[in-house]
Structures are given as structure tokens and as C-alpha cells.
């Protein structure tokens, strides 16, 4: 109970500090998700098993922080590309119940875990699907999200055909991205003009656990 209270207090304080408005029910559900993530991680490799920081900060708040740079709208269609253990899609689906999320991953065990967690948490605006992104057809999205460790050019290639013309690609990345961004821009003609612009938002000041981390927003 003490750990639950501490995690809830930590998350509540971080959200308040960054003007992210979440009610108590959502905050409690996010903490519950963190526990489920750790439980499933004992069976399926969803996140590092040698965590050097609290899951509530490094994974859950890290995901929620996207909303400081992007306003998730009612009925907005969002694709979480390579979701792994449901990150960032599950935390964001809890925070924004009027937004529609599709979580995809090529690893069946990870999607099974996501589906079980979505069901236990009672989330109705997110679906987890076992598929490769190349196999998605007949759907378009307003926004594509990714925490995947993949080059920006590759993520743009995946996202380009799945985004609406005014759609946005948002990535959580780390390290020096200058060369990666240059390569993505050089390849944009092959990727339906994505990215025309790239915005970088360093988040190191938010928490010591986010050292050298950035939120990357690509538009066309």
C-alpha cells in the first residue's frame, strides 16, 4: 500500500508540475498499469529487467509527457508503432479516453500481454493487434507514435503511407539526433514528403531519468 501511495503521489506531482490534468481515477489506473507491466515482464520481455529507475517515471510518465507537446483530440486516430508492452499507447489511452488508439507489434507474446492488460484495466478506446506495420492496409491515422529504437528515416518510411496528409509522427528518442534527422530529411521524397519539418523537445530537465532524451515531432 505504501508503494502504491508513493507512486500515485509521484505521478500526481509530475503531472501537476507539467500542467497535465488527470483526475484521480486516471492516475490510479496508470499506477495499476505500471504494476501489471512489471508482472507481465516476469513472463514476457516487455521492458528492461534491470530497471535503474521507477517504471512510473521512466515508462509511464515518459509516455504521458507527449501530451505536453501534442493535444490528443476527441476521435483522433492514433497508431502506436512497435508498442512492445503498450508504450506509449496504453498510458495515453488511459489519459485520453476519447482518442482512439491502435497498438501494433510484430511479436505475438507482447501483444498477448497488451491485450490482457487492456482488458484488466477496462480500456475501451485501445486495441492491440499482432501484425507487422507493413501489413496494415486500408487504414489511415492522424498521428503515429513510436518508442521503437529505429532510425527516424525508417520510422518515416513506415508512417508515411499510414498518415493523413496533415498527420504527425511523434517519436521518443535519445542521444544526438543530428545525423539521423539529416538522413530522414534527405530521404523525404521517397517517404511521401515526410519529414518536411522536424521539431526537437529535450526533456532532460524534466527528470534525471530522461537524460539526453527528446520528443521528436515530424511533419510534412
Secondary structure, DSSP 8 states (H G I E B T S, - for coil): -HHHHHHHHHHHHHHHHTT----HHHHHHHHHHHHHHHHHHTTS--S-SS-SS-HIIIIIIHHHGGGGTS---TT-EEEEET-TTTTTHHHHHHH-TTSEEEEEES-HHHHHHHHHHHHHHT--SEEEEE--GGG--S--EEEEEE--SS-HHHHHHHHHTTEEEEEEEEEEEES--HHHHHHHHHTGGGGTT--SEEEEEE-TTT-GGGTTEEEEEEE-
